[in-house]
């Protein structure tokens, strides 16, 4: 069996692809990825949330952002 992976496919593209496959009577199976998000990225988000809860944030004046 051949496996095709489509990492970045939106709802419309997925619907059209499924319709095409069904028209051609191709046997297929859809499986979701084991990890939908990069675990390192998720860990950084959780770390940022914990830092905010502990008051370990840095406040920046909005006017300084554009300098």
Biopython code that builds the backbone (N, CA, C, O; Angstrom):
import numpy as np
from Bio.PDB.StructureBuilder import StructureBuilder

atoms = [
    (1, "UNK", "N", (0.845, -1.177, 0.000)),
    (1, "UNK", "CA", (0.000, 0.000, 0.000)),
    (1, "UNK", "C", (0.890, 1.239, 0.000)),
    (1, "UNK", "O", (1.877, 1.295, 0.734)),
    (2, "UNK", "N", (0.554, 2.206, -0.798)),
    (2, "UNK", "CA", (1.291, 3.456, -0.885)),
    (2, "UNK", "C", (0.694, 4.460, 0.086)),
    (2, "UNK", "O", (-0.525, 4.565, 0.214)),
    (3, "UNK", "N", (1.561, 5.195, 0.766)),
    (3, "UNK", "CA", (1.111, 6.199, 1.723)),
    (3, "UNK", "C", (1.408, 7.584, 1.175)),
    (3, "UNK", "O", (2.535, 7.881, 0.778)),
    (4, "UNK", "N", (0.395, 8.418, 1.159)),
    (4, "UNK", "CA", (0.545, 9.816, 0.758)),
    (4, "UNK", "C", (0.310, 10.689, 1.979)),
    (4, "UNK", "O", (-0.632, 10.461, 2.738)),
    (5, "UNK", "N", (1.153, 11.675, 2.166)),
    (5, "UNK", "CA", (1.027, 12.582, 3.304)),
    (5, "UNK", "C", (0.815, 13.996, 2.787)),
    (5, "UNK", "O", (1.560, 14.475, 1.933)),
    (6, "UNK", "N", (-0.202, 14.653, 3.308)),
    (6, "UNK", "CA", (-0.501, 16.037, 2.968)),
    (6, "UNK", "C", (-0.415, 16.854, 4.255)),
    (6, "UNK", "O", (-1.400, 16.944, 4.988)),
    (7, "UNK", "N", (0.738, 17.448, 4.541)),
    (7, "UNK", "CA", (0.891, 18.135, 5.819)),
    (7, "UNK", "C", (0.092, 19.425, 5.951)),
    (7, "UNK", "O", (-0.346, 19.757, 7.052)),
    (8, "UNK", "N", (-0.106, 20.151, 4.873)),
    (8, "UNK", "CA", (-0.813, 21.435, 4.954)),
    (8, "UNK", "C", (-1.952, 21.436, 3.948)),
    (8, "UNK", "O", (-1.799, 21.888, 2.813)),
    (9, "UNK", "N", (-3.064, 20.937, 4.372)),
    (9, "UNK", "CA", (-4.224, 20.847, 3.485)),
    (9, "UNK", "C", (-5.424, 21.409, 4.243)),
    (9, "UNK", "O", (-5.676, 21.031, 5.387)),
    (10, "UNK", "N", (-6.162, 22.313, 3.601)),
    (10, "UNK", "CA", (-7.305, 22.903, 4.277)),
    (10, "UNK", "C", (-8.570, 22.067, 4.021)),
    (10, "UNK", "O", (-8.537, 21.065, 3.307)),
    (11, "UNK", "N", (-9.664, 22.499, 4.614)),
    (11, "UNK", "CA", (-10.912, 21.738, 4.560)),
    (11, "UNK", "C", (-11.412, 21.579, 3.124)),
    (11, "UNK", "O", (-11.840, 20.491, 2.740)),
    (12, "UNK", "N", (-11.366, 22.645, 2.329)),
    (12, "UNK", "CA", (-11.863, 22.595, 0.952)),
    (12, "UNK", "C", (-11.017, 21.636, 0.118)),
    (12, "UNK", "O", (-11.558, 20.821, -0.629)),
    (13, "UNK", "N", (-9.696, 21.731, 0.242)),
    (13, "UNK", "CA", (-8.811, 20.842, -0.504)),
    (13, "UNK", "C", (-9.034, 19.389, -0.095)),
    (13, "UNK", "O", (-9.033, 18.491, -0.937)),
    (14, "UNK", "N", (-9.221, 19.171, 1.188)),
    (14, "UNK", "CA", (-9.447, 17.802, 1.678)),
    (14, "UNK", "C", (-10.753, 17.247, 1.128)),
    (14, "UNK", "O", (-10.814, 16.085, 0.724)),
    (15, "UNK", "N", (-11.796, 18.068, 1.110)),
    (15, "UNK", "CA", (-13.089, 17.632, 0.592)),
    (15, "UNK", "C", (-12.994, 17.294, -0.894)),
    (15, "UNK", "O", (-13.545, 16.288, -1.342)),
    (16, "UNK", "N", (-12.299, 18.130, -1.649)),
    (16, "UNK", "CA", (-12.146, 17.883, -3.083)),
    (16, "UNK", "C", (-11.317, 16.628, -3.345)),
    (16, "UNK", "O", (-11.635, 15.848, -4.243)),
    (17, "UNK", "N", (-10.269, 16.435, -2.573)),
    (17, "UNK", "CA", (-9.436, 15.253, -2.722)),
    (17, "UNK", "C", (-10.233, 13.984, -2.408)),
    (17, "UNK", "O", (-10.127, 12.995, -3.134)),
    (18, "UNK", "N", (-11.014, 14.004, -1.355)),
    (18, "UNK", "CA", (-11.833, 12.841, -1.000)),
    (18, "UNK", "C", (-12.872, 12.544, -2.079)),
    (18, "UNK", "O", (-13.124, 11.379, -2.390)),
    (19, "UNK", "N", (-13.474, 13.583, -2.652)),
    (19, "UNK", "CA", (-14.458, 13.386, -3.717)),
    (19, "UNK", "C", (-13.800, 12.739, -4.934)),
    (19, "UNK", "O", (-14.374, 11.837, -5.544)),
    (20, "UNK", "N", (-12.599, 13.195, -5.289)),
    (20, "UNK", "CA", (-11.877, 12.625, -6.423)),
    (20, "UNK", "C", (-11.541, 11.153, -6.170)),
    (20, "UNK", "O", (-11.723, 10.307, -7.046)),
    (21, "UNK", "N", (-11.057, 10.861, -4.982)),
    (21, "UNK", "CA", (-10.686, 9.478, -4.645)),
    (21, "UNK", "C", (-11.903, 8.561, -4.702)),
    (21, "UNK", "O", (-11.820, 7.438, -5.200)),
    (22, "UNK", "N", (-13.025, 9.042, -4.192)),
    (22, "UNK", "CA", (-14.241, 8.233, -4.205)),
    (22, "UNK", "C", (-14.736, 8.012, -5.639)),
    (22, "UNK", "O", (-15.210, 6.924, -5.966)),
    (23, "UNK", "N", (-14.629, 9.051, -6.508)),
    (23, "UNK", "CA", (-15.047, 8.907, -7.908)),
    (23, "UNK", "C", (-14.223, 7.836, -8.625)),
    (23, "UNK", "O", (-14.741, 7.099, -9.464)),
    (24, "UNK", "N", (-12.943, 7.760, -8.285)),
    (24, "UNK", "CA", (-12.047, 6.799, -8.931)),
    (24, "UNK", "C", (-12.085, 5.420, -8.263)),
    (24, "UNK", "O", (-11.351, 4.516, -8.660)),
    (25, "UNK", "N", (-12.934, 5.264, -7.257)),
    (25, "UNK", "CA", (-13.076, 3.999, -6.523)),
    (25, "UNK", "C", (-11.740, 3.497, -5.964)),
    (25, "UNK", "O", (-11.414, 2.314, -6.067)),
    (26, "UNK", "N", (-10.991, 4.400, -5.383)),
    (26, "UNK", "CA", (-9.710, 4.064, -4.774)),
    (26, "UNK", "C", (-9.949, 3.738, -3.301)),
    (26, "UNK", "O", (-10.647, 4.468, -2.597)),
    (27, "UNK", "N", (-9.371, 2.650, -2.855)),
    (27, "UNK", "CA", (-9.480, 2.276, -1.447)),
    (27, "UNK", "C", (-8.504, 3.149, -0.667)),
    (27, "UNK", "O", (-7.331, 3.254, -1.024)),
    (28, "UNK", "N", (-8.994, 3.770, 0.397)),
    (28, "UNK", "CA", (-8.141, 4.673, 1.159)),
    (28, "UNK", "C", (-8.464, 4.606, 2.639)),
    (28, "UNK", "O", (-9.517, 4.115, 3.047)),
    (29, "UNK", "N", (-7.534, 5.112, 3.431)),
    (29, "UNK", "CA", (-7.701, 5.187, 4.875)),
    (29, "UNK", "C", (-7.123, 6.515, 5.319)),
    (29, "UNK", "O", (-6.029, 6.888, 4.895)),
    (30, "UNK", "N", (-7.833, 7.224, 6.158)),
    (30, "UNK", "CA", (-7.363, 8.510, 6.651)),
    (30, "UNK", "C", (-6.939, 8.333, 8.101)),
    (30, "UNK", "O", (-7.692, 7.825, 8.931)),
    (31, "UNK", "N", (-5.728, 8.760, 8.383)),
    (31, "UNK", "CA", (-5.257, 8.713, 9.764)),
    (31, "UNK", "C", (-4.723, 10.088, 10.144)),
    (31, "UNK", "O", (-4.118, 10.782, 9.326)),
    (32, "UNK", "N", (-4.951, 10.459, 11.368)),
    (32, "UNK", "CA", (-4.473, 11.737, 11.871)),
    (32, "UNK", "C", (-3.029, 11.570, 12.331)),
    (32, "UNK", "O", (-2.634, 10.481, 12.747)),
    (33, "UNK", "N", (-2.250, 12.625, 12.262)),
    (33, "UNK", "CA", (-0.858, 12.526, 12.709)),
    (33, "UNK", "C", (-0.779, 12.248, 14.199)),
    (33, "UNK", "O", (-1.674, 12.617, 14.959)),
    (34, "UNK", "N", (0.303, 11.595, 14.610)),
    (34, "UNK", "CA", (0.485, 11.279, 16.022)),
    (34, "UNK", "C", (0.608, 12.547, 16.849)),
    (34, "UNK", "O", (0.029, 12.646, 17.931)),
    (35, "UNK", "N", (1.356, 13.508, 16.348)),
    (35, "UNK", "CA", (1.544, 14.771, 17.043)),
    (35, "UNK", "C", (1.125, 15.899, 16.108)),
    (35, "UNK", "O", (1.693, 16.069, 15.029)),
    (36, "UNK", "N", (0.130, 16.662, 16.532)),
    (36, "UNK", "CA", (-0.326, 17.741, 15.678)),
    (36, "UNK", "C", (0.522, 18.994, 15.853)),
    (36, "UNK", "O", (0.588, 19.827, 14.949)),
    (37, "UNK", "N", (1.168, 19.135, 16.997)),
    (37, "UNK", "CA", (1.973, 20.313, 17.266)),
    (37, "UNK", "C", (3.378, 19.895, 17.653)),
    (37, "UNK", "O", (3.588, 18.817, 18.210)),
    (38, "UNK", "N", (4.330, 20.752, 17.355)),
    (38, "UNK", "CA", (5.706, 20.514, 17.724)),
    (38, "UNK", "C", (5.802, 20.540, 19.252)),
    (38, "UNK", "O", (5.478, 21.559, 19.863)),
    (39, "UNK", "N", (6.240, 19.443, 19.883)),
    (39, "UNK", "CA", (6.277, 19.391, 21.345)),
    (39, "UNK", "C", (7.176, 20.469, 21.967)),
    (39, "UNK", "O", (6.895, 20.950, 23.065)),
    (40, "UNK", "N", (8.249, 20.846, 21.276)),
    (40, "UNK", "CA", (9.125, 21.894, 21.803)),
    (40, "UNK", "C", (8.397, 23.239, 21.840)),
    (40, "UNK", "O", (8.550, 24.009, 22.787)),
    (41, "UNK", "N", (7.614, 23.510, 20.813)),
    (41, "UNK", "CA", (6.844, 24.752, 20.753)),
    (41, "UNK", "C", (5.799, 24.789, 21.862)),
    (41, "UNK", "O", (5.619, 25.821, 22.510)),
    (42, "UNK", "N", (5.113, 23.679, 22.084)),
    (42, "UNK", "CA", (4.106, 23.602, 23.136)),
    (42, "UNK", "C", (4.759, 23.801, 24.500)),
    (42, "UNK", "O", (4.193, 24.470, 25.364)),
    (43, "UNK", "N", (5.944, 23.228, 24.700)),
    (43, "UNK", "CA", (6.659, 23.383, 25.967)),
    (43, "UNK", "C", (7.009, 24.851, 26.215)),
    (43, "UNK", "O", (6.918, 25.326, 27.347)),
    (44, "UNK", "N", (7.411, 25.576, 25.156)),
    (44, "UNK", "CA", (7.728, 26.992, 25.303)),
    (44, "UNK", "C", (6.492, 27.799, 25.690)),
    (44, "UNK", "O", (6.582, 28.727, 26.493)),
    (45, "UNK", "N", (5.355, 27.452, 25.129)),
    (45, "UNK", "CA", (4.109, 28.142, 25.471)),
    (45, "UNK", "C", (3.766, 27.912, 26.933)),
    (45, "UNK", "O", (3.415, 28.851, 27.647)),
    (46, "UNK", "N", (3.868, 26.661, 27.384)),
    (46, "UNK", "CA", (3.575, 26.354, 28.785)),
    (46, "UNK", "C", (4.552, 27.069, 29.718)),
    (46, "UNK", "O", (4.161, 27.549, 30.782)),
    (47, "UNK", "N", (5.814, 27.138, 29.322)),
    (47, "UNK", "CA", (6.814, 27.846, 30.122)),
    (47, "UNK", "C", (6.463, 29.328, 30.233)),
    (47, "UNK", "O", (6.586, 29.915, 31.308)),
    (48, "UNK", "N", (6.027, 29.936, 29.127)),
    (48, "UNK", "CA", (5.637, 31.348, 29.133)),
    (48, "UNK", "C", (4.435, 31.587, 30.039)),
    (48, "UNK", "O", (4.375, 32.590, 30.750)),
    (49, "UNK", "N", (3.488, 30.673, 30.009)),
    (49, "UNK", "CA", (2.305, 30.801, 30.875)),
    (49, "UNK", "C", (2.712, 30.733, 32.336)),
    (49, "UNK", "O", (2.215, 31.509, 33.152)),
    (50, "UNK", "N", (3.609, 29.815, 32.679)),
    (50, "UNK", "CA", (4.089, 29.695, 34.061)),
    (50, "UNK", "C", (4.852, 30.952, 34.484)),
    (50, "UNK", "O", (4.699, 31.420, 35.612)),
    (51, "UNK", "N", (5.668, 31.495, 33.586)),
    (51, "UNK", "CA", (6.410, 32.714, 33.900)),
    (51, "UNK", "C", (5.461, 33.876, 34.171)),
    (51, "UNK", "O", (5.707, 34.690, 35.062)),
    (52, "UNK", "N", (4.377, 33.953, 33.404)),
    (52, "UNK", "CA", (3.403, 35.016, 33.613)),
    (52, "UNK", "C", (2.716, 34.861, 34.964)),
    (52, "UNK", "O", (2.501, 35.843, 35.674)),
    (53, "UNK", "N", (2.371, 33.625, 35.317)),
    (53, "UNK", "CA", (1.725, 33.368, 36.610)),
    (53, "UNK", "C", (2.633, 33.749, 37.767)),
    (53, "UNK", "O", (2.154, 34.224, 38.797)),
    (54, "UNK", "N", (3.942, 33.549, 37.613)),
    (54, "UNK", "CA", (4.906, 33.830, 38.672)),
    (54, "UNK", "C", (5.408, 35.267, 38.652)),
    (54, "UNK", "O", (6.261, 35.639, 39.457)),
    (55, "UNK", "N", (4.887, 36.071, 37.742)),
    (55, "UNK", "CA", (5.279, 37.475, 37.666)),
    (55, "UNK", "C", (6.660, 37.692, 37.081)),
    (55, "UNK", "O", (7.300, 38.702, 37.373)),
    (56, "UNK", "N", (7.120, 36.789, 36.281)),
    (56, "UNK", "CA", (8.458, 36.890, 35.694)),
    (56, "UNK", "C", (8.398, 37.450, 34.271)),
    (56, "UNK", "O", (9.131, 37.004, 33.388)),
    (57, "UNK", "N", (7.532, 38.418, 34.063)),
    (57, "UNK", "CA", (7.394, 38.989, 32.729)),
    (57, "UNK", "C", (8.074, 40.352, 32.669)),
    (57, "UNK", "O", (8.341, 40.969, 33.700)),
    (58, "UNK", "N", (8.347, 40.806, 31.472)),
    (58, "UNK", "CA", (8.953, 42.110, 31.250)),
    (58, "UNK", "C", (7.940, 42.961, 30.503)),
    (58, "UNK", "O", (7.404, 42.550, 29.473)),
    (59, "UNK", "N", (7.680, 44.162, 31.037)),
    (59, "UNK", "CA", (6.738, 45.064, 30.378)),
    (59, "UNK", "C", (7.515, 46.022, 29.494)),
    (59, "UNK", "O", (8.521, 46.596, 29.911)),
    (60, "UNK", "N", (7.037, 46.188, 28.265)),
    (60, "UNK", "CA", (7.671, 47.067, 27.293)),
    (60, "UNK", "C", (6.676, 48.157, 26.930)),
    (60, "UNK", "O", (5.508, 47.884, 26.651)),
    (61, "UNK", "N", (7.146, 49.374, 26.937)),
    (61, "UNK", "CA", (6.311, 50.504, 26.539)),
    (61, "UNK", "C", (5.987, 50.366, 25.051)),
    (61, "UNK", "O", (6.877, 50.092, 24.246)),
    (62, "UNK", "N", (4.742, 50.551, 24.692)),
    (62, "UNK", "CA", (4.314, 50.376, 23.297)),
    (62, "UNK", "C", (5.084, 51.298, 22.359)),
    (62, "UNK", "O", (5.385, 50.920, 21.227)),
    (63, "UNK", "N", (5.401, 52.491, 22.816)),
    (63, "UNK", "CA", (6.150, 53.424, 21.971)),
    (63, "UNK", "C", (7.557, 52.906, 21.667)),
    (63, "UNK", "O", (8.123, 53.237, 20.625)),
    (64, "UNK", "N", (8.126, 52.097, 22.567)),
    (64, "UNK", "CA", (9.474, 51.557, 22.358)),
    (64, "UNK", "C", (9.495, 50.428, 21.319)),
    (64, "UNK", "O", (10.552, 50.112, 20.772)),
    (65, "UNK", "N", (8.365, 49.837, 21.054)),
    (65, "UNK", "CA", (8.313, 48.730, 20.083)),
    (65, "UNK", "C", (8.632, 49.242, 18.688)),
    (65, "UNK", "O", (9.264, 48.534, 17.905)),
    (66, "UNK", "N", (8.211, 50.446, 18.365)),
    (66, "UNK", "CA", (8.345, 50.958, 17.004)),
    (66, "UNK", "C", (9.665, 51.661, 16.760)),
    (66, "UNK", "O", (9.883, 52.198, 15.674)),
    (67, "UNK", "N", (10.548, 51.671, 17.741)),
    (67, "UNK", "CA", (11.836, 52.361, 17.570)),
    (67, "UNK", "C", (12.825, 51.480, 16.866)),
    (67, "UNK", "O", (13.962, 51.890, 16.634)),
]
sb = StructureBuilder()
sb.init_structure("model")
sb.init_model(0)
sb.init_chain("A")
sb.init_seg("    ")
for serial, (resi, resn, name, xyz) in enumerate(atoms, 1):
    if name == "N":
        sb.init_residue(resn, " ", resi, " ")
    sb.init_atom(name, np.array(xyz, "f"), 0.0, 1.0, " ", f" {name:<3s}", serial, name[0])
structure = sb.get_structure()
